[in-house]
């Protein structure tokens, strides 16, 4: 694992030094490092490969192997570790914040980092925890789209609020920077979620199936239903059974996830469920 300094991180420290915010920025970035180390340590404990940690203005990114193939619970646990680390640090310094302005700053910034990252929007940690919970009821891709959309809305709200602050005389652009990172991160997550986890395998899910410890979820479809709409409802933490019915609502056949994924790969993005049940004949 390596720690990478983003060019904007270096530039931000340089500007902070010029305008007299160096101490404040160093405290915040120390908090970001502890936050990211929380993710890294828990990931290592779960035997997840961590490639690098990149430090950016007002945040960091831990790059590790795809978590969705390990099951949604692993993603939630690793995501929760960062805010938990920030909270522990904030509470530890909170007992002594009355004795020093520096200790007060450490307490305040780590509490902000914790609460900010717990917002239930993607790409923040809170959004990834929320996605894990939603996956028990809807598909992985559906959950990602909902929470990524929430992230875009949050980005515009932060942007608008910071502009109002600047008009009122504030010099801080922290929320503008945060808005840019959230919006770009939401776009990236939404794009990358697609169907990746379906084809990388889900080790935890396979184990749960073998032990009979996974909850089944039934999806209704007709022969003219696009395969992609069914795939969108799949989740790493539930086993989906697809009930294929005719126009009168009578169940003709039950398809499992493997049959649906195989059909999706075989017949493509515009393929229909009927091509799976009829052996490839177009409807």
C-alpha positions in Angstrom: 0.0 0.0 0.0 1.2 3.5 -0.8 0.1 7.0 0.2 -0.3 9.4 -2.7 -0.4 13.2 -2.4 -2.8 14.7 -4.9 -1.5 17.8 -6.7 -4.4 19.8 -5.3 -3.5 18.6 -1.8 0.0 20.2 -2.2 -1.4 23.3 -3.8 -4.0 23.7 -0.9 -1.3 23.4 1.7 0.8 26.1 -0.1 -2.2 28.5 -0.3 -3.1 27.8 3.3 0.4 28.7 4.4 0.1 32.0 2.5 -3.3 33.0 4.0 -2.4 31.8 7.5 -4.6 28.7 7.6 -1.7 26.2 7.7 -2.3 25.0 11.3 -6.1 24.5 10.6 -5.4 22.6 7.4 -2.8 20.4 8.9 -5.2 19.4 11.7 -7.9 18.6 9.2 -5.6 16.5 7.0 -4.3 14.6 10.1 -7.9 13.8 10.8 -8.4 12.7 7.2 -5.4 10.4 7.5 -6.8 8.8 10.7 -10.2 8.4 9.0 -8.6 6.6 5.9 -6.4 4.4 8.2 -9.6 3.3 9.9 -10.9 2.0 6.5 -7.5 0.4 5.7 -7.1 -1.4 9.0 -10.5 -3.0 8.9 -10.1 -3.9 5.2 -6.8 -5.6 6.1 -8.5 -7.4 8.9 -11.1 -8.7 6.4 -8.2 -9.7 4.1 -9.2 -7.1 1.5 -6.4 -5.9 -0.7 -5.6 -2.1 -0.3 -3.7 -0.6 -3.1 -3.2 3.0 -2.1 -4.6 6.0 -0.1 -4.8 9.3 -2.0 -5.0 12.5 0.0 -7.1 15.3 -1.5 -8.3 18.7 -0.2 -10.9 18.0 2.5 -10.9 14.3 1.9 -9.2 11.1 0.9 -9.7 8.0 -1.2 -8.8 4.4 -0.2 -8.4 2.3 -3.3 -8.9 -1.4 -2.7 -10.2 -4.4 -4.5 -13.9 -4.4 -5.5 -15.9 -4.9 -2.2 -19.2 -5.9 -3.9 -17.8 -9.3 -4.7 -17.3 -10.0 -1.0 -20.9 -9.2 -0.2 -22.6 -6.0 0.9 -21.8 -6.5 4.6 -18.1 -6.2 4.0 -18.6 -2.9 2.2 -20.7 -1.6 5.1 -18.2 -2.6 7.8 -15.2 -1.1 5.9 -17.2 2.1 5.2 -18.3 2.5 8.8 -14.7 2.1 10.1 -13.7 5.6 8.8 -16.4 7.6 10.6 -15.9 5.4 13.7 -12.2 6.3 13.8 -13.0 10.0 13.4 -15.5 9.8 16.2 -13.1 8.0 18.6 -10.5 10.7 17.9 -13.0 13.5 18.4 -14.2 12.0 21.7 -10.7 11.5 23.0 -9.6 15.1 22.4 -13.1 16.3 23.4 -12.2 15.7 27.1 -9.3 18.1 26.9 -10.5 20.7 24.4 -11.0 23.4 27.2 -7.2 23.4 27.8 -6.0 24.4 24.3 -7.3 26.0 21.2 -5.5 23.3 19.1 -7.2 20.5 21.0 -10.5 22.3 20.4 -9.8 22.4 16.7 -8.8 18.6 16.7 -12.1 17.8 18.4 -14.2 20.0 16.1 -12.7 19.0 12.8 -12.8 15.2 13.5 -16.4 15.5 14.6 -17.2 17.3 11.3 -15.4 14.7 9.3 -17.3 11.9 11.1 -20.8 13.5 10.7 -20.1 14.7 7.1 -19.1 11.2 6.0 -22.1 9.7 7.6 -24.5 11.6 5.2 -26.5 8.9 3.4 -25.3 9.8 -0.1 -22.9 8.2 -2.5 -19.9 8.5 -2.6 -19.7 9.1 1.1 -19.3 6.4 3.7 -22.9 6.9 4.9 -24.1 6.3 1.3 -22.3 3.0 1.1 -23.7 1.8 4.5 -27.2 2.8 3.3 -26.7 0.9 0.0 -25.9 -2.2 2.0 -29.2 -1.9 3.9 -31.2 -1.1 0.7 -29.8 -4.2 -1.0 -31.9 -6.4 1.3 -35.0 -4.9 -0.4 -33.9 -3.7 -3.9 -31.1 -4.4 -6.4 -27.5 -3.2 -6.0 -27.7 -1.0 -9.1 -31.1 0.4 -8.1 -29.7 1.3 -4.7 -26.6 2.9 -6.2 -28.7 5.1 -8.6 -30.9 6.3 -5.7 -28.0 7.2 -3.4 -25.9 8.7 -6.2 -28.8 10.9 -7.2 -29.0 12.0 -3.5 -25.3 12.8 -3.7 -25.8 15.0 -6.8 -28.6 16.9 -5.0 -26.4 17.3 -1.9 -23.6 18.6 -4.0 -25.8 21.4 -5.5 -27.2 22.2 -2.0 -23.6 22.6 -0.6 -22.6 24.7 -3.6 -25.6 27.0 -3.2 -25.1 27.4 0.5 -21.4 28.2 0.1 -22.2 30.8 -2.5 -24.6 32.4 -0.1 -21.9 32.4 2.6 -19.4 34.1 0.2 -22.0 36.8 -0.6 -22.5 37.3 3.1 -18.7 37.9 3.6 -17.3 34.5 4.3 -13.9 33.5 2.8 -14.4 29.8 3.1 -14.9 27.7 -0.1 -14.8 24.3 1.8 -18.3 23.4 0.8 -17.7 24.2 -2.9 -14.7 21.9 -2.9 -16.8 19.2 -1.1 -19.6 19.7 -3.6 -17.3 19.1 -6.6 -15.8 15.9 -5.0 -19.3 14.6 -4.1 -20.7 15.3 -7.6 -17.8 13.7 -9.4 -17.8 10.7 -7.0 -21.5 10.2 -7.5 -21.1 10.2 -11.3 -18.3 7.7 -11.1 -20.1 5.3 -8.7 -23.2 5.4 -10.8 -21.2 4.6 -13.9 -19.1 1.9 -12.3 -21.9 0.1 -10.4 -23.6 -1.0 -13.6 -23.3 -4.8 -13.6 -19.7 -5.2 -12.4 -20.4 -7.1 -9.2 -22.5 -9.7 -11.1 -19.5 -10.9 -13.1 -16.8 -10.7 -10.5 -18.4 -13.2 -8.3 -19.7 -12.8 -4.7 -17.7 -15.0 -2.4 -19.9 -14.3 0.7 -23.1 -14.9 -1.2 -21.9 -18.2 -2.5 -21.0 -19.3 1.1 -24.4 -18.1 2.4 -26.2 -20.1 -0.4 -24.2 -23.2 0.5 -25.1 -22.9 4.2 -28.7 -22.1 3.4 -28.4 -18.7 5.2 -29.5 -16.3 2.5 -32.9 -14.7 2.2 -34.8 -15.3 -1.0 -36.5 -12.6 -2.9 -39.1 -13.2 -5.7 -39.2 -11.1 -8.8 -42.1 -11.1 -11.2 -41.4 -10.9 -15.0 -43.1 -11.7 -18.3 -41.5 -13.1 -21.4 -41.3 -9.6 -23.1 -39.6 -8.1 -20.1 -36.0 -6.9 -20.9 -33.4 -9.0 -19.1 -31.6 -5.9 -17.9 -34.6 -4.8 -15.9 -34.5 -8.0 -14.0 -30.7 -7.9 -13.5 -31.1 -4.4 -12.1 -33.0 -5.9 -9.2 -30.3 -8.3 -8.2 -28.5 -7.8 -4.9 -25.3 -9.2 -3.4 -27.1 -10.1 -0.1 -30.3 -11.7 -1.4 -31.0 -14.7 -3.7 -33.5 -13.7 -6.4 -35.9 -16.1 -8.0 -37.6 -14.9 -11.2 -41.2 -15.9 -11.7 -41.9 -15.8 -15.5 -45.7 -15.5 -16.1 -47.8 -15.3 -19.3 -50.2 -12.5 -20.2 -52.9 -13.9 -17.9 -50.5 -13.9 -14.9 -50.0 -17.6 -14.8 -46.5 -18.7 -13.8 -44.9 -20.6 -16.7 -41.4 -21.0 -15.3 -39.0 -20.1 -12.5 -35.6 -18.9 -13.4 -32.6 -18.6 -11.0 -29.9 -15.9 -11.0 -27.4 -18.0 -12.9 -29.8 -18.5 -15.8 -30.7 -14.8 -15.9 -27.0 -13.7 -15.9 -26.1 -16.3 -18.6 -29.0 -15.0 -20.7 -27.9 -11.4 -20.2 -24.4 -12.3 -21.4 -25.7 -14.3 -24.3 -28.5 -12.1 -25.6 -27.2 -8.7 -24.6 -28.5 -5.5 -23.3 -31.8 -5.6 -25.3 -32.4 -9.3 -24.8 -35.8 -10.5 -23.4 -36.7 -13.0 -20.7 -38.6 -15.0 -23.4 -35.3 -15.7 -25.2 -34.1 -17.5 -22.1 -37.3 -19.5 -21.6 -37.7 -20.3 -25.4 -34.0 -21.2 -26.0 -33.1 -18.0 -28.0 -36.2 -17.6 -30.2 -37.1 -13.9 -30.6 -40.5 -12.8 -29.5 
